Amino acid sequence: MSSKRPPSPAALNDFITRPRPVSLSEQELEGRPVVEEETPVPVTAWVRYPETAVQVEGRVIAHTSKAVLVQYTTHGGATHSVWVWGSAVSRR
């Protein structure tokens, strides 16, 4: 028997309604080789959410020939990693 209690309705509602970024799909990445960055590169990137696109300050932690994996932290303290097209990213 697990000692974990289920989340409260308020915590569950907060989790379900919290916006999450939309990453490129596996089909869009097309199985291209992924190169991990030895040192993350500071960038500004456009990231899509279901409701809108936002520009974030983050760091590239990996890339392919057409896409980059951007990691960033929201104002609420959550850290996200999301694949975006290379053209959506600018070095800081």
PyMOL Python script that loads the backbone (N, CA, C, O; Angstrom):
from pymol import cmd

cmd.read_pdbstr("""\
ATOM      1  N   MET A   1       0.843  -1.178   0.000  1.00  0.00           N
ATOM      2  CA  MET A   1       0.000   0.000   0.000  1.00  0.00           C
ATOM      3  C   MET A   1       0.885   1.237   0.000  1.00  0.00           C
ATOM      4  O   MET A   1       1.851   1.318   0.759  1.00  0.00           O
ATOM      5  N   SER A   2       0.557   2.184  -0.840  1.00  0.00           N
ATOM      6  CA  SER A   2       1.354   3.398  -0.969  1.00  0.00           C
ATOM      7  C   SER A   2       1.006   4.380   0.134  1.00  0.00           C
ATOM      8  O   SER A   2      -0.151   4.496   0.538  1.00  0.00           O
ATOM      9  N   SER A   3       2.023   5.087   0.617  1.00  0.00           N
ATOM     10  CA  SER A   3       1.784   6.092   1.644  1.00  0.00           C
ATOM     11  C   SER A   3       1.512   7.465   1.018  1.00  0.00           C
ATOM     12  O   SER A   3       1.227   8.429   1.728  1.00  0.00           O
ATOM     13  N   LYS A   4       1.601   7.547  -0.301  1.00  0.00           N
ATOM     14  CA  LYS A   4       1.327   8.822  -0.975  1.00  0.00           C
ATOM     15  C   LYS A   4      -0.166   9.087  -1.005  1.00  0.00           C
ATOM     16  O   LYS A   4      -0.974   8.195  -1.264  1.00  0.00           O
ATOM     17  N   ARG A   5      -0.510  10.338  -0.733  1.00  0.00           N
ATOM     18  CA  ARG A   5      -1.903  10.737  -0.822  1.00  0.00           C
ATOM     19  C   ARG A   5      -2.135  11.344  -2.200  1.00  0.00           C
ATOM     20  O   ARG A   5      -1.231  11.963  -2.761  1.00  0.00           O
ATOM     21  N   PRO A   6      -3.322  11.177  -2.746  1.00  0.00           N
ATOM     22  CA  PRO A   6      -3.604  11.798  -4.037  1.00  0.00           C
ATOM     23  C   PRO A   6      -3.573  13.322  -3.894  1.00  0.00           C
ATOM     24  O   PRO A   6      -3.803  13.855  -2.809  1.00  0.00           O
ATOM     25  N   PRO A   7      -3.288  14.008  -4.988  1.00  0.00           N
ATOM     26  CA  PRO A   7      -3.258  15.479  -4.902  1.00  0.00           C
ATOM     27  C   PRO A   7      -4.637  16.028  -4.575  1.00  0.00           C
ATOM     28  O   PRO A   7      -5.660  15.427  -4.904  1.00  0.00           O
ATOM     29  N   SER A   8      -4.640  17.166  -3.931  1.00  0.00           N
ATOM     30  CA  SER A   8      -5.913  17.811  -3.619  1.00  0.00           C
ATOM     31  C   SER A   8      -6.572  18.271  -4.915  1.00  0.00           C
ATOM     32  O   SER A   8      -5.886  18.449  -5.921  1.00  0.00           O
ATOM     33  N   PRO A   9      -7.868  18.463  -4.911  1.00  0.00           N
ATOM     34  CA  PRO A   9      -8.524  18.968  -6.127  1.00  0.00           C
ATOM     35  C   PRO A   9      -7.925  20.290  -6.610  1.00  0.00           C
ATOM     36  O   PRO A   9      -7.793  20.498  -7.816  1.00  0.00           O
ATOM     37  N   ALA A  10      -7.566  21.175  -5.697  1.00  0.00           N
ATOM     38  CA  ALA A  10      -6.970  22.458  -6.088  1.00  0.00           C
ATOM     39  C   ALA A  10      -5.608  22.249  -6.749  1.00  0.00           C
ATOM     40  O   ALA A  10      -5.304  22.890  -7.755  1.00  0.00           O
ATOM     41  N   ALA A  11      -4.789  21.357  -6.194  1.00  0.00           N
ATOM     42  CA  ALA A  11      -3.464  21.090  -6.772  1.00  0.00           C
ATOM     43  C   ALA A  11      -3.599  20.424  -8.135  1.00  0.00           C
ATOM     44  O   ALA A  11      -2.848  20.739  -9.058  1.00  0.00           O
ATOM     45  N   LEU A  12      -4.540  19.519  -8.265  1.00  0.00           N
ATOM     46  CA  LEU A  12      -4.777  18.842  -9.541  1.00  0.00           C
ATOM     47  C   LEU A  12      -5.261  19.840 -10.590  1.00  0.00           C
ATOM     48  O   LEU A  12      -4.792  19.815 -11.728  1.00  0.00           O
ATOM     49  N   ASN A  13      -6.187  20.711 -10.222  1.00  0.00           N
ATOM     50  CA  ASN A  13      -6.686  21.731 -11.142  1.00  0.00           C
ATOM     51  C   ASN A  13      -5.561  22.665 -11.573  1.00  0.00           C
ATOM     52  O   ASN A  13      -5.476  23.023 -12.747  1.00  0.00           O
ATOM     53  N   ASP A  14      -4.697  23.065 -10.644  1.00  0.00           N
ATOM     54  CA  ASP A  14      -3.564  23.937 -10.965  1.00  0.00           C
ATOM     55  C   ASP A  14      -2.633  23.256 -11.966  1.00  0.00           C
ATOM     56  O   ASP A  14      -2.164  23.893 -12.909  1.00  0.00           O
ATOM     57  N   PHE A  15      -2.364  21.970 -11.765  1.00  0.00           N
ATOM     58  CA  PHE A  15      -1.487  21.226 -12.671  1.00  0.00           C
ATOM     59  C   PHE A  15      -2.094  21.111 -14.065  1.00  0.00           C
ATOM     60  O   PHE A  15      -1.405  21.317 -15.064  1.00  0.00           O
ATOM     61  N   ILE A  16      -3.356  20.790 -14.132  1.00  0.00           N
ATOM     62  CA  ILE A  16      -4.025  20.589 -15.419  1.00  0.00           C
ATOM     63  C   ILE A  16      -4.136  21.887 -16.205  1.00  0.00           C
ATOM     64  O   ILE A  16      -4.012  21.873 -17.430  1.00  0.00           O
ATOM     65  N   THR A  17      -4.366  22.998 -15.535  1.00  0.00           N
ATOM     66  CA  THR A  17      -4.586  24.264 -16.232  1.00  0.00           C
ATOM     67  C   THR A  17      -3.322  25.092 -16.414  1.00  0.00           C
ATOM     68  O   THR A  17      -3.373  26.161 -17.021  1.00  0.00           O
ATOM     69  N   ARG A  18      -2.210  24.628 -15.911  1.00  0.00           N
ATOM     70  CA  ARG A  18      -0.949  25.370 -16.061  1.00  0.00           C
ATOM     71  C   ARG A  18      -0.498  25.282 -17.518  1.00  0.00           C
ATOM     72  O   ARG A  18      -0.406  24.182 -18.062  1.00  0.00           O
ATOM     73  N   PRO A  19      -0.213  26.423 -18.163  1.00  0.00           N
ATOM     74  CA  PRO A  19       0.225  26.367 -19.561  1.00  0.00           C
ATOM     75  C   PRO A  19       1.562  25.637 -19.693  1.00  0.00           C
ATOM     76  O   PRO A  19       2.451  25.784 -18.854  1.00  0.00           O
ATOM     77  N   ARG A  20       1.686  24.857 -20.751  1.00  0.00           N
ATOM     78  CA  ARG A  20       2.932  24.147 -21.049  1.00  0.00           C
ATOM     79  C   ARG A  20       3.352  24.501 -22.466  1.00  0.00           C
ATOM     80  O   ARG A  20       2.499  24.631 -23.344  1.00  0.00           O
ATOM     81  N   PRO A  21       4.641  24.658 -22.708  1.00  0.00           N
ATOM     82  CA  PRO A  21       5.092  24.983 -24.064  1.00  0.00           C
ATOM     83  C   PRO A  21       4.857  23.811 -25.009  1.00  0.00           C
ATOM     84  O   PRO A  21       4.800  22.653 -24.594  1.00  0.00           O
ATOM     85  N   VAL A  22       4.721  24.141 -26.291  1.00  0.00           N
ATOM     86  CA  VAL A  22       4.516  23.129 -27.330  1.00  0.00           C
ATOM     87  C   VAL A  22       5.841  22.923 -28.053  1.00  0.00           C
ATOM     88  O   VAL A  22       6.358  23.842 -28.687  1.00  0.00           O
ATOM     89  N   SER A  23       6.381  21.725 -27.956  1.00  0.00           N
ATOM     90  CA  SER A  23       7.657  21.379 -28.575  1.00  0.00           C
ATOM     91  C   SER A  23       7.434  20.828 -29.979  1.00  0.00           C
ATOM     92  O   SER A  23       6.349  20.336 -30.292  1.00  0.00           O
ATOM     93  N   LEU A  24       8.452  20.911 -30.816  1.00  0.00           N
ATOM     94  CA  LEU A  24       8.383  20.267 -32.125  1.00  0.00           C
ATOM     95  C   LEU A  24       8.187  18.769 -31.934  1.00  0.00           C
ATOM     96  O   LEU A  24       8.654  18.198 -30.948  1.00  0.00           O
ATOM     97  N   SER A  25       7.512  18.148 -32.856  1.00  0.00           N
ATOM     98  CA  SER A  25       7.233  16.712 -32.772  1.00  0.00           C
ATOM     99  C   SER A  25       8.422  15.910 -33.304  1.00  0.00           C
ATOM    100  O   SER A  25       9.318  16.454 -33.949  1.00  0.00           O
ATOM    101  N   GLU A  26       8.410  14.612 -33.021  1.00  0.00           N
ATOM    102  CA  GLU A  26       9.442  13.710 -33.551  1.00  0.00           C
ATOM    103  C   GLU A  26       9.449  13.746 -35.077  1.00  0.00           C
ATOM    104  O   GLU A  26      10.512  13.693 -35.695  1.00  0.00           O
ATOM    105  N   GLN A  27       8.270  13.836 -35.684  1.00  0.00           N
ATOM    106  CA  GLN A  27       8.190  13.900 -37.146  1.00  0.00           C
ATOM    107  C   GLN A  27       8.863  15.162 -37.668  1.00  0.00           C
ATOM    108  O   GLN A  27       9.538  15.119 -38.697  1.00  0.00           O
ATOM    109  N   GLU A  28       8.689  16.288 -36.973  1.00  0.00           N
ATOM    110  CA  GLU A  28       9.318  17.536 -37.401  1.00  0.00           C
ATOM    111  C   GLU A  28      10.835  17.478 -37.230  1.00  0.00           C
ATOM    112  O   GLU A  28      11.576  18.047 -38.032  1.00  0.00           O
ATOM    113  N   LEU A  29      11.290  16.795 -36.194  1.00  0.00           N
ATOM    114  CA  LEU A  29      12.741  16.665 -35.985  1.00  0.00           C
ATOM    115  C   LEU A  29      13.365  15.701 -36.995  1.00  0.00           C
ATOM    116  O   LEU A  29      14.578  15.724 -37.203  1.00  0.00           O
ATOM    117  N   GLU A  30      12.556  14.866 -37.614  1.00  0.00           N
ATOM    118  CA  GLU A  30      12.952  13.982 -38.708  1.00  0.00           C
ATOM    119  C   GLU A  30      14.146  13.080 -38.400  1.00  0.00           C
ATOM    120  O   GLU A  30      14.883  12.701 -39.311  1.00  0.00           O
ATOM    121  N   GLY A  31      14.342  12.738 -37.145  1.00  0.00           N
ATOM    122  CA  GLY A  31      15.427  11.824 -36.793  1.00  0.00           C
ATOM    123  C   GLY A  31      16.819  12.365 -37.044  1.00  0.00           C
ATOM    124  O   GLY A  31      17.780  11.598 -37.107  1.00  0.00           O
ATOM    125  N   ARG A  32      16.944  13.680 -37.187  1.00  0.00           N
ATOM    126  CA  ARG A  32      18.263  14.276 -37.410  1.00  0.00           C
ATOM    127  C   ARG A  32      19.149  14.042 -36.185  1.00  0.00           C
ATOM    128  O   ARG A  32      18.642  13.984 -35.065  1.00  0.00           O
ATOM    129  N   PRO A  33      20.446  13.910 -36.379  1.00  0.00           N
ATOM    130  CA  PRO A  33      21.347  13.720 -35.234  1.00  0.00           C
ATOM    131  C   PRO A  33      21.291  14.915 -34.275  1.00  0.00           C
ATOM    132  O   PRO A  33      21.267  16.068 -34.705  1.00  0.00           O
ATOM    133  N   VAL A  34      21.271  14.629 -32.998  1.00  0.00           N
ATOM    134  CA  VAL A  34      21.230  15.668 -31.966  1.00  0.00           C
ATOM    135  C   VAL A  34      22.632  15.875 -31.418  1.00  0.00           C
ATOM    136  O   VAL A  34      23.307  14.919 -31.038  1.00  0.00           O
ATOM    137  N   VAL A  35      23.067  17.136 -31.379  1.00  0.00           N
ATOM    138  CA  VAL A  35      24.371  17.505 -30.820  1.00  0.00           C
ATOM    139  C   VAL A  35      24.121  18.229 -29.503  1.00  0.00           C
ATOM    140  O   VAL A  35      23.451  19.261 -29.479  1.00  0.00           O
ATOM    141  N   GLU A  36      24.657  17.695 -28.408  1.00  0.00           N
ATOM    142  CA  GLU A  36      24.508  18.352 -27.110  1.00  0.00           C
ATOM    143  C   GLU A  36      25.593  19.409 -26.960  1.00  0.00           C
ATOM    144  O   GLU A  36      26.750  19.175 -27.307  1.00  0.00           O
ATOM    145  N   GLU A  37      25.217  20.567 -26.444  1.00  0.00           N
ATOM    146  CA  GLU A  37      26.170  21.666 -26.236  1.00  0.00           C
ATOM    147  C   GLU A  37      27.015  21.377 -24.995  1.00  0.00           C
ATOM    148  O   GLU A  37      26.482  21.007 -23.949  1.00  0.00           O
ATOM    149  N   GLU A  38      28.339  21.548 -25.115  1.00  0.00           N
ATOM    150  CA  GLU A  38      29.202  21.398 -23.937  1.00  0.00           C
ATOM    151  C   GLU A  38      28.933  22.520 -22.949  1.00  0.00           C
ATOM    152  O   GLU A  38      28.873  22.302 -21.739  1.00  0.00           O
ATOM    153  N   THR A  39      28.771  23.729 -23.488  1.00  0.00           N
ATOM    154  CA  THR A  39      28.438  24.892 -22.679  1.00  0.00           C
ATOM    155  C   THR A  39      27.156  25.481 -23.239  1.00  0.00           C
ATOM    156  O   THR A  39      27.127  25.869 -24.407  1.00  0.00           O
ATOM    157  N   PRO A  40      26.088  25.562 -22.442  1.00  0.00           N
ATOM    158  CA  PRO A  40      24.838  26.131 -22.952  1.00  0.00           C
ATOM    159  C   PRO A  40      25.050  27.539 -23.519  1.00  0.00           C
ATOM    160  O   PRO A  40      25.816  28.329 -22.968  1.00  0.00           O
ATOM    161  N   VAL A  41      24.369  27.838 -24.617  1.00  0.00           N
ATOM    162  CA  VAL A  41      24.505  29.112 -25.311  1.00  0.00           C
ATOM    163  C   VAL A  41      23.322  30.005 -24.935  1.00  0.00           C
ATOM    164  O   VAL A  41      22.174  29.616 -25.154  1.00  0.00           O
ATOM    165  N   PRO A  42      23.575  31.207 -24.369  1.00  0.00           N
ATOM    166  CA  PRO A  42      22.479  32.110 -24.006  1.00  0.00           C
ATOM    167  C   PRO A  42      21.758  32.622 -25.258  1.00  0.00           C
ATOM    168  O   PRO A  42      22.395  33.072 -26.210  1.00  0.00           O
ATOM    169  N   VAL A  43      20.425  32.547 -25.245  1.00  0.00           N
ATOM    170  CA  VAL A  43      19.635  32.943 -26.403  1.00  0.00           C
ATOM    171  C   VAL A  43      18.329  33.621 -25.976  1.00  0.00           C
ATOM    172  O   VAL A  43      17.908  33.554 -24.821  1.00  0.00           O
ATOM    173  N   THR A  44      17.722  34.263 -26.947  1.00  0.00           N
ATOM    174  CA  THR A  44      16.335  34.698 -26.868  1.00  0.00           C
ATOM    175  C   THR A  44      15.600  33.833 -27.876  1.00  0.00           C
ATOM    176  O   THR A  44      16.062  33.688 -29.008  1.00  0.00           O
ATOM    177  N   ALA A  45      14.466  33.253 -27.495  1.00  0.00           N
ATOM    178  CA  ALA A  45      13.765  32.334 -28.387  1.00  0.00           C
ATOM    179  C   ALA A  45      12.259  32.547 -28.316  1.00  0.00           C
ATOM    180  O   ALA A  45      11.705  32.883 -27.269  1.00  0.00           O
ATOM    181  N   TRP A  46      11.609  32.339 -29.467  1.00  0.00           N
ATOM    182  CA  TRP A  46      10.156  32.326 -29.511  1.00  0.00           C
ATOM    183  C   TRP A  46       9.689  30.915 -29.197  1.00  0.00           C
ATOM    184  O   TRP A  46      10.078  29.953 -29.859  1.00  0.00           O
ATOM    185  N   VAL A  47       8.846  30.810 -28.174  1.00  0.00           N
ATOM    186  CA  VAL A  47       8.321  29.522 -27.724  1.00  0.00           C
ATOM    187  C   VAL A  47       6.805  29.575 -27.841  1.00  0.00           C
ATOM    188  O   VAL A  47       6.173  30.559 -27.457  1.00  0.00           O
ATOM    189  N   ARG A  48       6.234  28.508 -28.375  1.00  0.00           N
ATOM    190  CA  ARG A  48       4.773  28.445 -28.549  1.00  0.00           C
ATOM    191  C   ARG A  48       4.107  27.763 -27.351  1.00  0.00           C
ATOM    192  O   ARG A  48       4.562  26.737 -26.844  1.00  0.00           O
ATOM    193  N   TYR A  49       3.028  28.376 -26.936  1.00  0.00           N
ATOM    194  CA  TYR A  49       2.098  27.789 -25.976  1.00  0.00           C
ATOM    195  C   TYR A  49       0.784  27.601 -26.727  1.00  0.00           C
ATOM    196  O   TYR A  49       0.595  28.217 -27.775  1.00  0.00           O
ATOM    197  N   PRO A  50      -0.124  26.775 -26.227  1.00  0.00           N
ATOM    198  CA  PRO A  50      -1.380  26.591 -26.958  1.00  0.00           C
ATOM    199  C   PRO A  50      -2.107  27.914 -27.231  1.00  0.00           C
ATOM    200  O   PRO A  50      -2.749  28.065 -28.270  1.00  0.00           O
ATOM    201  N   GLU A  51      -2.008  28.852 -26.317  1.00  0.00           N
ATOM    202  CA  GLU A  51      -2.741  30.108 -26.435  1.00  0.00           C
ATOM    203  C   GLU A  51      -2.013  31.164 -27.249  1.00  0.00           C
ATOM    204  O   GLU A  51      -2.661  31.984 -27.900  1.00  0.00           O
ATOM    205  N   THR A  52      -0.669  31.168 -27.233  1.00  0.00           N
ATOM    206  CA  THR A  52       0.095  32.249 -27.844  1.00  0.00           C
ATOM    207  C   THR A  52       1.568  31.873 -27.943  1.00  0.00           C
ATOM    208  O   THR A  52       1.987  30.834 -27.434  1.00  0.00           O
ATOM    209  N   ALA A  53       2.343  32.719 -28.595  1.00  0.00           N
ATOM    210  CA  ALA A  53       3.798  32.563 -28.619  1.00  0.00           C
ATOM    211  C   ALA A  53       4.400  33.639 -27.727  1.00  0.00           C
ATOM    212  O   ALA A  53       3.917  34.771 -27.692  1.00  0.00           O
ATOM    213  N   VAL A  54       5.458  33.280 -27.007  1.00  0.00           N
ATOM    214  CA  VAL A  54       6.141  34.240 -26.142  1.00  0.00           C
ATOM    215  C   VAL A  54       7.641  34.180 -26.411  1.00  0.00           C
ATOM    216  O   VAL A  54       8.179  33.142 -26.793  1.00  0.00           O
ATOM    217  N   GLN A  55       8.298  35.311 -26.204  1.00  0.00           N
ATOM    218  CA  GLN A  55       9.739  35.344 -26.350  1.00  0.00           C
ATOM    219  C   GLN A  55      10.351  35.162 -24.968  1.00  0.00           C
ATOM    220  O   GLN A  55       9.987  35.862 -24.023  1.00  0.00           O
ATOM    221  N   VAL A  56      11.283  34.219 -24.855  1.00  0.00           N
ATOM    222  CA  VAL A  56      11.902  33.904 -23.569  1.00  0.00           C
ATOM    223  C   VAL A  56      13.413  34.061 -23.665  1.00  0.00           C
ATOM    224  O   VAL A  56      13.991  33.982 -24.749  1.00  0.00           O
ATOM    225  N   GLU A  57      14.035  34.281 -22.533  1.00  0.00           N
ATOM    226  CA  GLU A  57      15.495  34.238 -22.440  1.00  0.00           C
ATOM    227  C   GLU A  57      15.854  32.884 -21.868  1.00  0.00           C
ATOM    228  O   GLU A  57      15.366  32.498 -20.806  1.00  0.00           O
ATOM    229  N   GLY A  58      16.701  32.169 -22.570  1.00  0.00           N
ATOM    230  CA  GLY A  58      17.070  30.840 -22.120  1.00  0.00           C
ATOM    231  C   GLY A  58      18.448  30.466 -22.611  1.00  0.00           C
ATOM    232  O   GLY A  58      19.298  31.327 -22.839  1.00  0.00           O
ATOM    233  N   ARG A  59      18.662  29.164 -22.774  1.00  0.00           N
ATOM    234  CA  ARG A  59      19.962  28.672 -23.232  1.00  0.00           C
ATOM    235  C   ARG A  59      19.729  27.447 -24.111  1.00  0.00           C
ATOM    236  O   ARG A  59      18.870  26.608 -23.838  1.00  0.00           O
ATOM    237  N   VAL A  60      20.525  27.376 -25.175  1.00  0.00           N
ATOM    238  CA  VAL A  60      20.461  26.209 -26.050  1.00  0.00           C
ATOM    239  C   VAL A  60      21.282  25.113 -25.393  1.00  0.00           C
ATOM    240  O   VAL A  60      22.453  25.311 -25.065  1.00  0.00           O
ATOM    241  N   ILE A  61      20.652  23.943 -25.201  1.00  0.00           N
ATOM    242  CA  ILE A  61      21.369  22.829 -24.578  1.00  0.00           C
ATOM    243  C   ILE A  61      21.647  21.703 -25.576  1.00  0.00           C
ATOM    244  O   ILE A  61      22.421  20.789 -25.291  1.00  0.00           O
ATOM    245  N   ALA A  62      21.001  21.779 -26.764  1.00  0.00           N
ATOM    246  CA  ALA A  62      21.242  20.805 -27.828  1.00  0.00           C
ATOM    247  C   ALA A  62      20.698  21.381 -29.124  1.00  0.00           C
ATOM    248  O   ALA A  62      19.907  22.325 -29.119  1.00  0.00           O
ATOM    249  N   HIS A  63      21.140  20.790 -30.249  1.00  0.00           N
ATOM    250  CA  HIS A  63      20.626  21.251 -31.532  1.00  0.00           C
ATOM    251  C   HIS A  63      20.730  20.155 -32.589  1.00  0.00           C
ATOM    252  O   HIS A  63      21.481  19.191 -32.442  1.00  0.00           O
ATOM    253  N   THR A  64      19.956  20.330 -33.658  1.00  0.00           N
ATOM    254  CA  THR A  64      20.082  19.528 -34.869  1.00  0.00           C
ATOM    255  C   THR A  64      20.440  20.521 -35.967  1.00  0.00           C
ATOM    256  O   THR A  64      20.729  21.683 -35.682  1.00  0.00           O
ATOM    257  N   SER A  65      20.424  20.078 -37.209  1.00  0.00           N
ATOM    258  CA  SER A  65      20.738  20.995 -38.303  1.00  0.00           C
ATOM    259  C   SER A  65      19.644  22.039 -38.528  1.00  0.00           C
ATOM    260  O   SER A  65      19.891  23.049 -39.188  1.00  0.00           O
ATOM    261  N   LYS A  66      18.423  21.815 -37.986  1.00  0.00           N
ATOM    262  CA  LYS A  66      17.320  22.749 -38.209  1.00  0.00           C
ATOM    263  C   LYS A  66      16.610  23.222 -36.946  1.00  0.00           C
ATOM    264  O   LYS A  66      15.847  24.187 -37.001  1.00  0.00           O
ATOM    265  N   ALA A  67      16.839  22.572 -35.820  1.00  0.00           N
ATOM    266  CA  ALA A  67      16.098  22.887 -34.604  1.00  0.00           C
ATOM    267  C   ALA A  67      17.051  22.978 -33.415  1.00  0.00           C
ATOM    268  O   ALA A  67      18.163  22.450 -33.443  1.00  0.00           O
ATOM    269  N   VAL A  68      16.581  23.666 -32.365  1.00  0.00           N
ATOM    270  CA  VAL A  68      17.377  23.779 -31.138  1.00  0.00           C
ATOM    271  C   VAL A  68      16.510  23.420 -29.938  1.00  0.00           C
ATOM    272  O   VAL A  68      15.299  23.641 -29.937  1.00  0.00           O
ATOM    273  N   LEU A  69      17.153  22.864 -28.925  1.00  0.00           N
ATOM    274  CA  LEU A  69      16.487  22.556 -27.666  1.00  0.00           C
ATOM    275  C   LEU A  69      16.811  23.685 -26.700  1.00  0.00           C
ATOM    276  O   LEU A  69      17.945  23.831 -26.245  1.00  0.00           O
ATOM    277  N   VAL A  70      15.783  24.483 -26.397  1.00  0.00           N
ATOM    278  CA  VAL A  70      15.952  25.650 -25.530  1.00  0.00           C
ATOM    279  C   VAL A  70      15.447  25.303 -24.139  1.00  0.00           C
ATOM    280  O   VAL A  70      14.362  24.741 -23.984  1.00  0.00           O
ATOM    281  N   GLN A  71      16.238  25.640 -23.129  1.00  0.00           N
ATOM    282  CA  GLN A  71      15.833  25.465 -21.736  1.00  0.00           C
ATOM    283  C   GLN A  71      15.679  26.855 -21.136  1.00  0.00           C
ATOM    284  O   GLN A  71      16.543  27.714 -21.315  1.00  0.00           O
ATOM    285  N   TYR A  72      14.580  27.072 -20.425  1.00  0.00           N
ATOM    286  CA  TYR A  72      14.337  28.375 -19.809  1.00  0.00           C
ATOM    287  C   TYR A  72      13.523  28.200 -18.541  1.00  0.00           C
ATOM    288  O   TYR A  72      12.902  27.161 -18.318  1.00  0.00           O
ATOM    289  N   THR A  73      13.539  29.225 -17.723  1.00  0.00           N
ATOM    290  CA  THR A  73      12.806  29.220 -16.462  1.00  0.00           C
ATOM    291  C   THR A  73      11.744  30.307 -16.509  1.00  0.00           C
ATOM    292  O   THR A  73      12.036  31.445 -16.878  1.00  0.00           O
ATOM    293  N   THR A  74      10.514  29.968 -16.139  1.00  0.00           N
ATOM    294  CA  THR A  74       9.428  30.936 -16.130  1.00  0.00           C
ATOM    295  C   THR A  74       9.512  31.803 -14.878  1.00  0.00           C
ATOM    296  O   THR A  74      10.272  31.511 -13.954  1.00  0.00           O
ATOM    297  N   HIS A  75       8.714  32.879 -14.864  1.00  0.00           N
ATOM    298  CA  HIS A  75       8.678  33.752 -13.684  1.00  0.00           C
ATOM    299  C   HIS A  75       8.218  33.007 -12.443  1.00  0.00           C
ATOM    300  O   HIS A  75       8.590  33.365 -11.326  1.00  0.00           O
ATOM    301  N   GLY A  76       7.410  31.971 -12.634  1.00  0.00           N
ATOM    302  CA  GLY A  76       6.938  31.171 -11.502  1.00  0.00           C
ATOM    303  C   GLY A  76       7.963  30.172 -10.991  1.00  0.00           C
ATOM    304  O   GLY A  76       7.721  29.497  -9.990  1.00  0.00           O
ATOM    305  N   GLY A  77       9.125  30.065 -11.676  1.00  0.00           N
ATOM    306  CA  GLY A  77      10.186  29.175 -11.229  1.00  0.00           C
ATOM    307  C   GLY A  77      10.229  27.820 -11.912  1.00  0.00           C
ATOM    308  O   GLY A  77      11.122  27.022 -11.627  1.00  0.00           O
ATOM    309  N   ALA A  78       9.286  27.535 -12.811  1.00  0.00           N
ATOM    310  CA  ALA A  78       9.287  26.254 -13.524  1.00  0.00           C
ATOM    311  C   ALA A  78      10.335  26.289 -14.639  1.00  0.00           C
ATOM    312  O   ALA A  78      10.481  27.298 -15.329  1.00  0.00           O
ATOM    313  N   THR A  79      11.054  25.193 -14.810  1.00  0.00           N
ATOM    314  CA  THR A  79      12.033  25.080 -15.882  1.00  0.00           C
ATOM    315  C   THR A  79      11.467  24.191 -16.972  1.00  0.00           C
ATOM    316  O   THR A  79      10.955  23.105 -16.700  1.00  0.00           O
ATOM    317  N   HIS A  80      11.563  24.663 -18.216  1.00  0.00           N
ATOM    318  CA  HIS A  80      11.054  23.922 -19.371  1.00  0.00           C
ATOM    319  C   HIS A  80      12.188  23.727 -20.383  1.00  0.00           C
ATOM    320  O   HIS A  80      13.092  24.555 -20.492  1.00  0.00           O
ATOM    321  N   SER A  81      12.120  22.635 -21.105  1.00  0.00           N
ATOM    322  CA  SER A  81      12.999  22.380 -22.250  1.00  0.00           C
ATOM    323  C   SER A  81      12.091  22.089 -23.428  1.00  0.00           C
ATOM    324  O   SER A  81      11.223  21.220 -23.348  1.00  0.00           O
ATOM    325  N   VAL A  82      12.286  22.812 -24.521  1.00  0.00           N
ATOM    326  CA  VAL A  82      11.385  22.705 -25.660  1.00  0.00           C
ATOM    327  C   VAL A  82      12.169  22.837 -26.965  1.00  0.00           C
ATOM    328  O   VAL A  82      13.050  23.687 -27.091  1.00  0.00           O
ATOM    329  N   TRP A  83      11.829  21.973 -27.942  1.00  0.00           N
ATOM    330  CA  TRP A  83      12.435  22.060 -29.270  1.00  0.00           C
ATOM    331  C   TRP A  83      11.709  23.122 -30.075  1.00  0.00           C
ATOM    332  O   TRP A  83      10.480  23.114 -30.158  1.00  0.00           O
ATOM    333  N   VAL A  84      12.476  24.049 -30.677  1.00  0.00           N
ATOM    334  CA  VAL A  84      11.937  25.073 -31.566  1.00  0.00           C
ATOM    335  C   VAL A  84      12.786  25.118 -32.830  1.00  0.00           C
ATOM    336  O   VAL A  84      13.916  24.631 -32.844  1.00  0.00           O
ATOM    337  N   TRP A  85      12.235  25.707 -33.895  1.00  0.00           N
ATOM    338  CA  TRP A  85      13.010  25.866 -35.119  1.00  0.00           C
ATOM    339  C   TRP A  85      14.171  26.817 -34.883  1.00  0.00           C
ATOM    340  O   TRP A  85      14.047  27.770 -34.114  1.00  0.00           O
ATOM    341  N   GLY A  86      15.281  26.571 -35.528  1.00  0.00           N
ATOM    342  CA  GLY A  86      16.468  27.417 -35.383  1.00  0.00           C
ATOM    343  C   GLY A  86      16.198  28.875 -35.698  1.00  0.00           C
ATOM    344  O   GLY A  86      16.801  29.758 -35.088  1.00  0.00           O
ATOM    345  N   SER A  87      15.307  29.144 -36.636  1.00  0.00           N
ATOM    346  CA  SER A  87      15.001  30.526 -37.016  1.00  0.00           C
ATOM    347  C   SER A  87      14.246  31.291 -35.918  1.00  0.00           C
ATOM    348  O   SER A  87      14.098  32.509 -36.010  1.00  0.00           O
ATOM    349  N   ALA A  88      13.774  30.595 -34.892  1.00  0.00           N
ATOM    350  CA  ALA A  88      13.057  31.240 -33.777  1.00  0.00           C
ATOM    351  C   ALA A  88      13.996  31.665 -32.663  1.00  0.00           C
ATOM    352  O   ALA A  88      13.551  32.132 -31.615  1.00  0.00           O
ATOM    353  N   VAL A  89      15.315  31.504 -32.888  1.00  0.00           N
ATOM    354  CA  VAL A  89      16.304  31.714 -31.824  1.00  0.00           C
ATOM    355  C   VAL A  89      17.346  32.741 -32.254  1.00  0.00           C
ATOM    356  O   VAL A  89      17.810  32.735 -33.395  1.00  0.00           O
ATOM    357  N   SER A  90      17.709  33.631 -31.315  1.00  0.00           N
ATOM    358  CA  SER A  90      18.796  34.600 -31.527  1.00  0.00           C
ATOM    359  C   SER A  90      19.747  34.534 -30.354  1.00  0.00           C
ATOM    360  O   SER A  90      19.320  34.424 -29.205  1.00  0.00           O
ATOM    361  N   ARG A  91      21.045  34.601 -30.641  1.00  0.00           N
ATOM    362  CA  ARG A  91      22.027  34.647 -29.546  1.00  0.00           C
ATOM    363  C   ARG A  91      21.892  35.958 -28.789  1.00  0.00           C
ATOM    364  O   ARG A  91      21.586  37.003 -29.363  1.00  0.00           O
ATOM    365  N   ARG A  92      22.131  35.871 -27.466  1.00  0.00           N
ATOM    366  CA  ARG A  92      22.119  37.085 -26.632  1.00  0.00           C
ATOM    367  C   ARG A  92      23.511  37.635 -26.541  1.00  0.00           C
ATOM    368  O   ARG A  92      23.730  38.655 -25.888  1.00  0.00           O
TER     369      ARG A  92
END
""", "prot")
cmd.dss("prot")
cmd.show_as("cartoon", "prot")
cmd.util.cbc("prot")
cmd.orient("prot")
